[in-house]
Amino acid sequence: MKDWPLWEVFIRSKNGLEHRHCGSLHASDAKMALENARDVYTRRNEGVSIWVVPSSQITASNPDENGELFEPAADKAYRHPTFYNLPDEVKHM
């Protein structure tokens, strides 16, 4: 178990639209990671989908570079359509 890779676990709940990170676990392969994730993170039947990703395959941004990475989007108002009125029938926007 010492040499087993670390896996990140993402669960989509019954009433959710997206997968959320819920934790990490060690497993020898993807099949074992899925089974362990099911046993550990969905004990109360709250999940409808599980993703497991090897931690070594995740690339994250550097918090020290947030300004450089995220500020250019601030000048593009069209990316944040907060000025549109949506009808009540439109859900999950």
C-alpha positions, 0 to 999 in steps of 0.5 A: 500500500505504501507504493500505491498511487494517490487518487483524487475523488470527485462525486456528483450528488443526486441533486447536483449538476457537477462533480465535486472534489470530496477527498483522496485515497490510495489504490493500486489501480483505477478499478480499486480506486472507484470501488474504494471511493464508492465505499468511503464517500457514498455510504448513504446513497448520495452519489450518482457518479464517481470520478477518480483521477491520479493525483500525479495527473492534475496540474494546478495553477500557482496561487502566487500567479493569480493576478497574471492568470485571472486579471486579463478576464476582468476586461471582457464583460461579455464573459459574465453576462450578468446584465441579461434577464433570464426567464424563470423557465431557464434553469441551471444557468 
